[in-house]
Amino acid sequence: MLRARLGVLLAAGVGQMLAQTIRAGRSAIIPLYAADVLGSGVGEIGLIVGLAAAIDMSLFYPAGWIMDHLGRKCAIVPSFFIQALGMLCVPFAASFAGLLAVAALIGFGNGLGSGGMMTLGADLAPAEARSEFWGPWRLIGDGGHTGGPIVVGQVADLLALPQAAWAMCMAGLCAALVFILLLPEPLQKGMGV
């Protein structure tokens, strides 16, 4: 199975690793930036994170509708472009309100891609070897999820927190480009619903 699906698994896997990197990285950058750069208190940080999560969760149904009716890439690609734009804006957030707006934008982007990696994995998995495909697929995604905060910490330690946000921006842009350029649209290829 790995030999037969290696090309797709590598391309999609790179995209998923980058996607999970920005997703996990936002959970580290937003609170750190709020506390260290803006001097926000626990209540303000909780409000920022909570509002972003509420926006994210409110998009579960629309994201599924978009993926099922317009195509997987119609939800996944804009999701990571929007998250990348949000990360690009983090260093320019000079106030609580500014960071709240940026976190809301990132939450919107993440919500737009809700379930996208799981759906894409289900589409790409061969019917005769789903579990064999899912093992590497999940390992790749979990690697990105684990790596995101590590990248944030390392870049922030070497340079500064704003540069860590820009590193996450690059991860999001690269994820979107991988999905645009290297993967077919599963819904149109008869692999999806």
C-alpha positions as CSV (number, residue, x, y, z in Angstrom):
1,M,0.0,0.0,0.0
2,L,2.8,2.4,0.9
3,R,4.5,1.8,-2.4
4,A,1.3,2.2,-4.4
5,R,0.2,5.4,-2.6
6,L,3.7,6.9,-1.8
7,G,3.4,9.9,-4.1
8,V,0.0,11.0,-2.8
9,L,0.9,10.2,0.8
10,L,4.1,12.3,0.6
11,A,2.5,15.3,-1.1
12,A,-0.6,15.2,1.2
13,G,1.6,14.3,4.2
14,V,3.8,17.4,3.7
15,G,0.7,19.5,3.4
16,Q,-0.8,18.0,6.5
17,M,2.4,18.3,8.5
18,L,2.6,22.0,7.7
19,A,-1.2,22.5,8.3
20,Q,-0.9,20.9,11.7
21,T,2.2,22.9,12.5
22,I,0.3,26.3,12.0
23,R,-2.7,24.9,13.9
24,A,-0.7,23.9,16.9
25,G,1.6,27.0,16.6
26,R,-1.3,29.4,17.1
27,S,-2.1,27.8,20.4
28,A,1.4,28.8,21.6
29,I,1.9,32.1,19.9
30,I,-1.3,33.9,20.7
31,P,-1.1,33.5,24.5
32,L,2.6,34.1,24.6
33,Y,2.3,37.3,22.5
34,A,-0.5,38.5,24.6
35,A,1.4,38.0,27.8
36,D,5.0,38.8,26.8
37,V,4.5,41.6,24.2
38,L,1.2,43.2,25.2
39,G,1.3,42.5,28.9
40,S,-2.2,41.1,28.9
41,G,-3.6,39.4,32.0
42,V,-5.0,36.0,32.4
43,G,-8.6,37.2,31.8
44,E,-7.8,39.0,28.6
45,I,-5.8,36.1,27.3
46,G,-8.7,33.8,28.1
47,L,-11.1,36.1,26.2
48,I,-8.8,36.2,23.2
49,V,-8.4,32.4,23.1
50,G,-12.1,31.8,23.9
51,L,-13.4,34.1,21.2
52,A,-11.1,32.5,18.6
53,A,-12.3,29.1,19.7
54,A,-16.0,30.1,19.5
55,I,-15.5,31.4,15.9
56,D,-13.6,28.3,15.0
57,M,-16.4,26.0,16.4
58,S,-19.2,28.0,14.7
59,L,-17.8,27.0,11.3
60,F,-17.9,23.2,11.7
61,Y,-21.1,22.8,9.7
62,P,-20.3,25.4,7.0
63,A,-16.9,23.9,6.5
64,G,-18.4,20.4,6.0
65,W,-21.0,21.8,3.6
66,I,-18.3,23.6,1.6
67,M,-16.1,20.4,1.4
68,D,-19.1,18.2,0.4
69,H,-20.6,20.6,-2.2
70,L,-17.8,22.7,-3.6
71,G,-14.8,20.5,-3.0
72,R,-12.3,19.7,-0.3
73,K,-9.8,22.2,-1.6
74,C,-12.4,25.0,-1.5
75,A,-12.3,24.7,2.3
76,I,-8.8,23.6,2.9
77,V,-6.8,26.1,0.8
78,P,-8.5,29.3,2.0
79,S,-8.3,27.9,5.5
80,F,-4.6,28.0,5.5
81,F,-4.2,31.2,3.5
82,I,-6.4,32.9,6.1
83,Q,-4.5,31.4,9.0
84,A,-1.2,32.5,7.4
85,L,-2.6,36.0,7.0
86,G,-3.5,36.1,10.6
87,M,-0.1,34.9,11.7
88,L,1.5,37.6,9.5
89,C,-0.6,40.2,11.4
90,V,0.3,39.0,14.9
91,P,3.5,41.2,15.2
92,F,1.5,44.2,14.2
93,A,-1.2,43.7,16.9
94,A,-0.2,46.6,19.2
95,S,-3.2,46.3,21.6
96,F,-5.6,43.9,23.2
97,A,-8.3,44.7,20.5
98,G,-5.8,44.2,17.7
99,L,-4.7,40.8,19.0
100,L,-8.4,39.9,19.6
101,A,-9.1,40.7,15.9
102,V,-6.1,38.7,14.7
103,A,-7.0,35.7,16.8
104,A,-10.6,35.9,15.5
105,L,-9.2,35.9,12.0
106,I,-7.0,32.9,12.7
107,G,-10.0,31.1,14.4
108,F,-12.1,31.8,11.3
109,G,-9.4,30.3,9.1
110,N,-9.0,27.3,11.2
111,G,-12.8,26.7,11.4
112,L,-13.1,27.0,7.7
113,G,-10.9,23.9,7.4
114,S,-12.5,22.0,10.2
115,G,-12.3,18.3,9.6
116,G,-10.4,18.9,6.4
117,M,-7.4,16.8,7.1
118,M,-9.5,13.9,8.4
119,T,-11.8,14.1,5.3
120,L,-8.8,14.3,3.0
121,G,-7.2,11.3,4.6
122,A,-10.5,9.3,4.2
123,D,-10.6,10.3,0.6
124,L,-7.0,9.4,-0.2
125,A,-7.0,6.1,1.7
126,P,-7.4,3.1,-0.6
127,A,-10.6,1.1,0.1
128,E,-8.6,-2.2,0.5
129,A,-6.1,-0.8,2.9
130,R,-7.7,2.0,4.9
131,S,-6.1,1.2,8.2
132,E,-2.6,0.8,6.7
133,F,-3.0,4.2,5.1
134,W,-4.3,5.8,8.3
135,G,-1.4,4.8,10.4
136,P,1.2,6.9,8.4
137,W,-1.4,9.6,7.8
138,R,-2.0,10.2,11.5
139,L,1.7,9.8,12.3
140,I,2.5,12.6,9.8
141,G,-0.2,14.9,11.1
142,D,0.7,14.2,14.8
143,G,4.3,15.1,13.9
144,G,3.2,18.5,12.6
145,H,1.0,19.0,15.6
146,T,3.9,18.2,18.0
147,G,6.4,20.2,15.9
148,G,4.4,23.5,15.8
149,P,5.0,24.6,19.4
150,I,8.6,23.4,19.2
151,V,9.2,25.5,16.1
152,V,7.6,28.5,17.9
153,G,9.8,28.0,20.9
154,Q,13.0,27.6,18.9
155,V,12.4,30.6,16.6
156,A,11.3,32.8,19.5
157,D,14.4,31.7,21.5
158,L,16.8,32.3,18.5
159,L,15.1,35.5,17.2
160,A,12.0,36.8,18.8
161,L,8.3,36.0,19.2
162,P,7.2,38.1,16.1
163,Q,9.6,36.0,13.9
164,A,8.0,32.8,15.3
165,A,4.6,34.1,14.1
166,W,6.1,34.7,10.7
167,A,7.5,31.2,10.7
168,M,4.0,29.9,11.3
169,C,2.8,32.2,8.5
170,M,5.2,30.5,6.2
171,A,4.0,27.1,7.3
172,G,0.4,28.1,6.5
173,L,1.3,29.5,3.1
174,C,3.3,26.4,2.2
175,A,0.5,24.1,3.3
176,A,-2.0,26.0,1.1
177,L,0.4,25.9,-1.8
178,V,1.0,22.1,-1.4
179,F,-2.8,21.5,-1.5
180,I,-3.2,23.8,-4.5
181,L,-0.3,22.5,-6.6
182,L,0.3,18.9,-5.6
183,L,-3.0,17.3,-4.8
184,P,-6.0,16.6,-7.1
185,E,-9.5,17.5,-5.8
186,P,-10.7,14.3,-4.3
187,L,-14.4,15.2,-4.7
188,Q,-14.1,15.7,-8.4
189,K,-11.9,12.6,-9.0
190,G,-14.6,10.2,-7.6
191,M,-12.7,9.6,-4.4
192,G,-15.0,11.5,-2.1
193,V,-18.8,11.5,-1.7
